[in-house]
Amino acid sequence: MEFPPVYVPGSPKITILSGASSDLAAATYCLHHETHTLGNALRWMIMKNPKVEFCGYSVPHPSEPKIHLRIQMYDSLSSLDALLEALNNLDELFATIGEAYTTSLNDDTYESFEE
């Protein structure tokens, strides 16, 4: 399956779909040029937030490189804040994993198996 480029200059990466509450306590976001890889990780990270009531994602059609991410918050808090926090947390998690992986490779502290 061939997807368009990850970044198209001038086009938004994330849009808010119609039907969002005015305070963004409940909203569906469209993440363009993304698939299950980010969708599931982001859903998992958002659900770690105790202020989140519900989070789920879907891929509207397999040939379209986008996901819809629904976030509903308790106490009329902003779902956009929860989304941005989860993106930052994932970025930190991936950086930590990358550092540990690089250190393990450089120190030869990884398991190897003979086949």
Backbone as JSON Lines, residues from 0, in Angstrom:
{"i":0,"aa":"M","n":[0.85,-1.17,0.0],"ca":[0.0,0.0,0.0],"c":[0.9,1.23,0.0]}
{"i":1,"aa":"E","n":[0.66,2.14,-0.91],"ca":[1.48,3.34,-1.06],"c":[0.77,4.53,-0.44]}
{"i":2,"aa":"F","n":[1.4,5.15,0.56],"ca":[0.82,6.31,1.21],"c":[1.46,7.58,0.67]}
{"i":3,"aa":"P","n":[0.72,8.71,0.73],"ca":[1.32,9.99,0.37],"c":[2.45,10.33,1.34]}
{"i":4,"aa":"P","n":[3.25,11.33,1.04],"ca":[4.34,11.7,1.94],"c":[3.84,11.98,3.35]}
{"i":5,"aa":"V","n":[4.7,11.74,4.34],"ca":[4.32,11.95,5.73],"c":[3.98,13.41,5.98]}
{"i":6,"aa":"Y","n":[4.74,14.31,5.4],"ca":[4.49,15.73,5.62],"c":[4.23,16.41,4.28]}
{"i":7,"aa":"V","n":[3.1,17.04,4.18],"ca":[2.76,17.83,3.01],"c":[2.75,19.29,3.45]}
{"i":8,"aa":"P","n":[3.68,20.09,2.97],"ca":[3.75,21.49,3.4],"c":[2.41,22.21,3.26]}
{"i":9,"aa":"G","n":[2.02,22.88,4.33],"ca":[0.78,23.64,4.32],"c":[-0.44,22.88,4.76]}
{"i":10,"aa":"S","n":[-0.35,21.56,4.87],"ca":[-1.52,20.8,5.3],"c":[-1.41,20.49,6.8]}
{"i":11,"aa":"P","n":[-2.54,20.49,7.5],"ca":[-2.5,20.21,8.94],"c":[-2.23,18.74,9.23]}
{"i":12,"aa":"K","n":[-1.52,18.47,10.28],"ca":[-1.23,17.09,10.71],"c":[-2.4,16.54,11.52]}
{"i":13,"aa":"I","n":[-3.02,17.41,12.35],"ca":[-4.14,17.01,13.2],"c":[-5.28,18.0,12.97]}
{"i":14,"aa":"T","n":[-6.49,17.47,12.79],"ca":[-7.67,18.33,12.7],"c":[-8.72,17.82,13.69]}
{"i":15,"aa":"I","n":[-9.58,18.72,14.13],"ca":[-10.69,18.36,15.02],"c":[-11.91,18.17,14.14]}
{"i":16,"aa":"L","n":[-12.54,17.0,14.24],"ca":[-13.71,16.7,13.42],"c":[-14.94,17.38,14.0]}
{"i":17,"aa":"S","n":[-15.94,17.59,13.17],"ca":[-17.18,18.23,13.62],"c":[-17.85,17.37,14.68]}
{"i":18,"aa":"G","n":[-18.58,18.02,15.56],"ca":[-19.26,17.31,16.64],"c":[-18.56,17.41,17.97]}
{"i":19,"aa":"A","n":[-17.43,18.1,18.02],"ca":[-16.7,18.27,19.28],"c":[-17.47,19.22,20.19]}
{"i":20,"aa":"S","n":[-17.4,18.97,21.49],"ca":[-18.04,19.89,22.43],"c":[-17.28,21.21,22.42]}
{"i":21,"aa":"S","n":[-17.97,22.29,22.78],"ca":[-17.36,23.62,22.7],"c":[-16.16,23.77,23.62]}
{"i":22,"aa":"D","n":[-16.13,23.04,24.74],"ca":[-14.99,23.12,25.66],"c":[-13.94,22.04,25.37]}
{"i":23,"aa":"L","n":[-14.15,21.26,24.31],"ca":[-13.27,20.17,23.89],"c":[-13.14,19.06,24.94]}
{"i":24,"aa":"A","n":[-14.13,18.96,25.84],"ca":[-14.12,17.86,26.81],"c":[-14.35,16.53,26.1]}
{"i":25,"aa":"A","n":[-15.0,16.58,24.96],"ca":[-15.21,15.39,24.12],"c":[-14.97,15.81,22.68]}
{"i":26,"aa":"A","n":[-14.03,15.15,22.03],"ca":[-13.71,15.52,20.65],"c":[-13.11,14.33,19.92]}
{"i":27,"aa":"T","n":[-13.29,14.34,18.6],"ca":[-12.65,13.35,17.74],"c":[-11.63,14.08,16.88]}
{"i":28,"aa":"Y","n":[-10.41,13.59,16.92],"ca":[-9.31,14.19,16.18],"c":[-8.96,13.29,15.01]}
{"i":29,"aa":"C","n":[-8.62,13.9,13.89],"ca":[-8.14,13.15,12.73],"c":[-6.64,13.38,12.64]}
{"i":30,"aa":"L","n":[-5.87,12.31,12.73],"ca":[-4.42,12.39,12.59],"c":[-4.07,11.9,11.18]}
{"i":31,"aa":"H","n":[-3.66,12.84,10.35],"ca":[-3.39,12.55,8.95],"c":[-2.03,11.87,8.78]}
{"i":32,"aa":"H","n":[-1.95,10.96,7.84],"ca":[-0.73,10.22,7.5],"c":[-0.25,9.36,8.66]}
{"i":33,"aa":"E","n":[-1.19,8.76,9.39],"ca":[-0.86,7.86,10.5],"c":[-1.67,6.58,10.37]}
{"i":34,"aa":"T","n":[-1.22,5.53,11.06],"ca":[-1.88,4.23,11.01],"c":[-1.99,3.66,12.42]}
{"i":35,"aa":"H","n":[-2.28,2.35,12.5],"ca":[-2.39,1.67,13.79],"c":[-1.14,1.82,14.64]}
{"i":36,"aa":"T","n":[0.01,1.96,14.02],"ca":[1.27,2.04,14.77],"c":[1.21,3.15,15.81]}
{"i":37,"aa":"L","n":[0.83,4.33,15.4],"ca":[0.7,5.44,16.36],"c":[-0.64,5.38,17.08]}
{"i":38,"aa":"G","n":[-1.69,4.98,16.4],"ca":[-3.03,4.97,16.99],"c":[-3.12,4.17,18.27]}
{"i":39,"aa":"N","n":[-2.62,2.95,18.26],"ca":[-2.73,2.1,19.44],"c":[-1.83,2.6,20.57]}
{"i":40,"aa":"A","n":[-0.62,3.03,20.24],"ca":[0.29,3.55,21.27],"c":[-0.27,4.81,21.9]}
{"i":41,"aa":"L","n":[-0.84,5.68,21.09],"ca":[-1.41,6.92,21.6],"c":[-2.64,6.65,22.46]}
{"i":42,"aa":"R","n":[-3.5,5.74,22.02],"ca":[-4.68,5.37,22.8],"c":[-4.25,4.83,24.16]}
{"i":43,"aa":"W","n":[-3.24,3.97,24.18],"ca":[-2.75,3.38,25.43],"c":[-2.24,4.47,26.36]}
{"i":44,"aa":"M","n":[-1.45,5.4,25.83],"ca":[-0.88,6.47,26.66],"c":[-1.97,7.4,27.18]}
{"i":45,"aa":"I","n":[-2.94,7.73,26.36],"ca":[-4.03,8.61,26.8],"c":[-4.84,7.95,27.91]}
{"i":46,"aa":"M","n":[-5.09,6.64,27.79],"ca":[-5.88,5.94,28.82],"c":[-5.14,5.81,30.15]}
{"i":47,"aa":"K","n":[-3.82,6.04,30.18],"ca":[-3.08,6.05,31.44],"c":[-3.42,7.28,32.27]}
{"i":48,"aa":"N","n":[-3.98,8.3,31.65],"ca":[-4.35,9.54,32.32],"c":[-5.66,9.32,33.08]}
{"i":49,"aa":"P","n":[-5.67,9.46,34.42],"ca":[-6.88,9.19,35.2],"c":[-8.01,10.2,34.94]}
{"i":50,"aa":"K","n":[-7.73,11.3,34.28],"ca":[-8.75,12.3,33.98],"c":[-9.51,11.98,32.7]}
{"i":51,"aa":"V","n":[-9.07,10.94,31.99],"ca":[-9.7,10.55,30.72],"c":[-10.78,9.52,31.0]}
{"i":52,"aa":"E","n":[-11.98,9.79,30.52],"ca":[-13.11,8.86,30.68],"c":[-13.08,7.78,29.6]}
{"i":53,"aa":"F","n":[-12.77,8.17,28.37],"ca":[-12.79,7.23,27.25],"c":[-11.8,7.68,26.18]}
{"i":54,"aa":"C","n":[-11.16,6.71,25.56],"ca":[-10.32,6.99,24.39],"c":[-10.35,5.77,23.49]}
{"i":55,"aa":"G","n":[-10.57,5.99,22.23],"ca":[-10.54,4.92,21.24],"c":[-10.14,5.49,19.9]}
{"i":56,"aa":"Y","n":[-9.67,4.63,19.02],"ca":[-9.28,5.1,17.69],"c":[-9.8,4.13,16.65]}
{"i":57,"aa":"S","n":[-9.91,4.63,15.44],"ca":[-10.29,3.78,14.32],"c":[-9.57,4.26,13.07]}
{"i":58,"aa":"V","n":[-9.43,3.35,12.13],"ca":[-8.91,3.68,10.8],"c":[-10.12,3.66,9.89]}
{"i":59,"aa":"P","n":[-10.57,4.83,9.4],"ca":[-11.81,4.88,8.62],"c":[-11.82,3.96,7.41]}
{"i":60,"aa":"H","n":[-10.69,3.87,6.71],"ca":[-10.59,2.98,5.55],"c":[-9.13,2.57,5.39]}
{"i":61,"aa":"P","n":[-8.86,1.29,5.13],"ca":[-7.47,0.82,5.05],"c":[-6.61,1.52,4.0]}
{"i":62,"aa":"S","n":[-7.23,2.06,2.96],"ca":[-6.44,2.71,1.92],"c":[-6.19,4.19,2.2]}
{"i":63,"aa":"E","n":[-6.75,4.7,3.3],"ca":[-6.53,6.1,3.67],"c":[-5.57,6.16,4.85]}
{"i":64,"aa":"P","n":[-4.48,6.89,4.72],"ca":[-3.49,6.96,5.82],"c":[-3.89,7.98,6.88]}
{"i":65,"aa":"K","n":[-4.95,7.67,7.62],"ca":[-5.37,8.55,8.71],"c":[-6.08,7.73,9.77]}
{"i":66,"aa":"I","n":[-6.07,8.26,10.98],"ca":[-6.8,7.63,12.07],"c":[-7.71,8.67,12.71]}
{"i":67,"aa":"H","n":[-8.81,8.19,13.27],"ca":[-9.7,9.04,14.06],"c":[-9.51,8.64,15.52]}
{"i":68,"aa":"L","n":[-9.26,9.61,16.36],"ca":[-8.99,9.38,17.78],"c":[-10.05,10.12,18.58]}
{"i":69,"aa":"R","n":[-10.86,9.38,19.33],"ca":[-11.94,9.96,20.15],"c":[-11.47,10.02,21.59]}
{"i":70,"aa":"I","n":[-11.57,11.2,22.22],"ca":[-11.19,11.38,23.61],"c":[-12.34,12.05,24.34]}
{"i":71,"aa":"Q","n":[-12.73,11.49,25.48],"ca":[-13.75,12.08,26.35],"c":[-13.15,12.2,27.74]}
{"i":72,"aa":"M","n":[-13.31,13.39,28.33],"ca":[-12.69,13.7,29.61],"c":[-13.73,13.79,30.72]}
{"i":73,"aa":"Y","n":[-13.28,13.56,31.95],"ca":[-14.1,13.83,33.13],"c":[-14.05,15.32,33.43]}
{"i":74,"aa":"D","n":[-15.04,15.83,34.13],"ca":[-15.05,17.19,34.69],"c":[-14.81,18.29,33.66]}
{"i":75,"aa":"S","n":[-15.26,18.11,32.44],"ca":[-15.15,19.13,31.39],"c":[-13.72,19.62,31.14]}
{"i":76,"aa":"L","n":[-12.74,18.75,31.37],"ca":[-11.35,19.1,31.08],"c":[-11.11,19.02,29.57]}
{"i":77,"aa":"S","n":[-10.03,19.6,29.1],"ca":[-9.75,19.66,27.67],"c":[-9.12,18.36,27.16]}
{"i":78,"aa":"S","n":[-9.76,17.77,26.16],"ca":[-9.19,16.57,25.54],"c":[-7.93,16.92,24.74]}
{"i":79,"aa":"L","n":[-7.85,18.15,24.27],"ca":[-6.65,18.58,23.54],"c":[-5.43,18.56,24.45]}
{"i":80,"aa":"D","n":[-5.61,19.0,25.71],"ca":[-4.51,18.94,26.67],"c":[-4.06,17.5,26.9]}
{"i":81,"aa":"A","n":[-5.03,16.58,27.0],"ca":[-4.71,15.16,27.2],"c":[-3.96,14.61,25.99]}
{"i":82,"aa":"L","n":[-4.36,15.0,24.79],"ca":[-3.7,14.55,23.57],"c":[-2.26,15.06,23.52]}
{"i":83,"aa":"L","n":[-2.06,16.33,23.8],"ca":[-0.71,16.9,23.77],"c":[0.18,16.28,24.83]}
{"i":84,"aa":"E","n":[-0.37,16.05,26.02],"ca":[0.4,15.4,27.09],"c":[0.81,13.99,26.68]}
{"i":85,"aa":"A","n":[-0.11,13.24,26.08],"ca":[0.19,11.87,25.65],"c":[1.25,11.86,24.55]}
{"i":86,"aa":"L","n":[1.19,12.81,23.63],"ca":[2.21,12.89,22.58],"c":[3.58,13.18,23.18]}
{"i":87,"aa":"N","n":[3.64,14.08,24.15],"ca":[4.91,14.37,24.83],"c":[5.42,13.15,25.59]}
{"i":88,"aa":"N","n":[4.51,12.45,26.29],"ca":[4.91,11.26,27.05],"c":[5.43,10.16,26.13]}
{"i":89,"aa":"L","n":[4.78,9.98,24.98],"ca":[5.26,8.98,24.02],"c":[6.63,9.35,23.47]}
{"i":90,"aa":"D","n":[6.83,10.63,23.21],"ca":[8.13,11.1,22.72],"c":[9.22,10.79,23.74]}
{"i":91,"aa":"E","n":[8.95,11.04,25.02],"ca":[9.92,10.74,26.07],"c":[10.16,9.24,26.19]}
{"i":92,"aa":"L","n":[9.08,8.44,26.1],"ca":[9.2,6.99,26.18],"c":[10.06,6.45,25.04]}
{"i":93,"aa":"F","n":[9.81,6.92,23.82],"ca":[10.59,6.45,22.67],"c":[12.05,6.86,22.79]}
{"i":94,"aa":"A","n":[12.31,8.04,23.32],"ca":[13.7,8.49,23.52],"c":[14.4,7.6,24.53]}
{"i":95,"aa":"T","n":[13.71,7.25,25.62],"ca":[14.28,6.37,26.64],"c":[14.58,4.99,26.07]}
{"i":96,"aa":"I","n":[13.64,4.45,25.31],"ca":[13.85,3.13,24.7],"c":[15.02,3.19,23.72]}
{"i":97,"aa":"G","n":[15.09,4.24,22.93],"ca":[16.19,4.39,21.97],"c":[17.55,4.47,22.65]}
{"i":98,"aa":"E","n":[17.62,5.21,23.76],"ca":[18.88,5.32,24.51],"c":[19.28,3.97,25.1]}
{"i":99,"aa":"A","n":[18.31,3.25,25.68],"ca":[18.61,1.94,26.26],"c":[19.07,0.96,25.19]}
{"i":100,"aa":"Y","n":[18.44,1.01,24.03],"ca":[18.81,0.13,22.92],"c":[20.24,0.43,22.45]}
{"i":101,"aa":"T","n":[20.54,1.71,22.26],"ca":[21.88,2.1,21.81],"c":[22.94,1.72,22.83]}
{"i":102,"aa":"T","n":[22.66,1.94,24.1],"ca":[23.6,1.57,25.17],"c":[23.85,0.08,25.17]}
{"i":103,"aa":"S","n":[22.77,-0.7,25.04],"ca":[22.89,-2.15,25.02],"c":[23.75,-2.62,23.84]}
{"i":104,"aa":"L","n":[23.55,-2.02,22.69],"ca":[24.35,-2.4,21.52],"c":[25.81,-2.02,21.71]}
{"i":105,"aa":"N","n":[26.06,-0.84,22.22],"ca":[27.44,-0.37,22.4],"c":[28.19,-1.16,23.47]}
{"i":106,"aa":"D","n":[27.48,-1.61,24.51],"ca":[28.12,-2.33,25.61],"c":[28.11,-3.84,25.41]}
{"i":107,"aa":"D","n":[27.55,-4.31,24.32],"ca":[27.4,-5.76,24.08],"c":[26.67,-6.45,25.22]}
{"i":108,"aa":"T","n":[25.65,-5.81,25.77],"ca":[24.89,-6.4,26.87],"c":[23.53,-6.91,26.39]}
{"i":109,"aa":"Y","n":[23.54,-7.52,25.25],"ca":[22.3,-8.06,24.71],"c":[22.46,-9.56,24.53]}
{"i":110,"aa":"E","n":[21.34,-10.25,24.48],"ca":[21.37,-11.7,24.29],"c":[21.53,-12.02,22.81]}
{"i":111,"aa":"S","n":[22.31,-13.02,22.52],"ca":[22.42,-13.5,21.14],"c":[22.18,-15.0,21.14]}
{"i":112,"aa":"F","n":[21.61,-15.48,20.07],"ca":[21.27,-16.88,19.96],"c":[21.91,-17.47,18.71]}
{"i":113,"aa":"E","n":[22.44,-18.65,18.85],"ca":[23.0,-19.38,17.71],"c":[21.89,-20.22,17.1]}
{"i":114,"aa":"E","n":[21.79,-20.18,15.8],"ca":[20.78,-21.02,15.13],"c":[21.45,-22.13,14.37]}
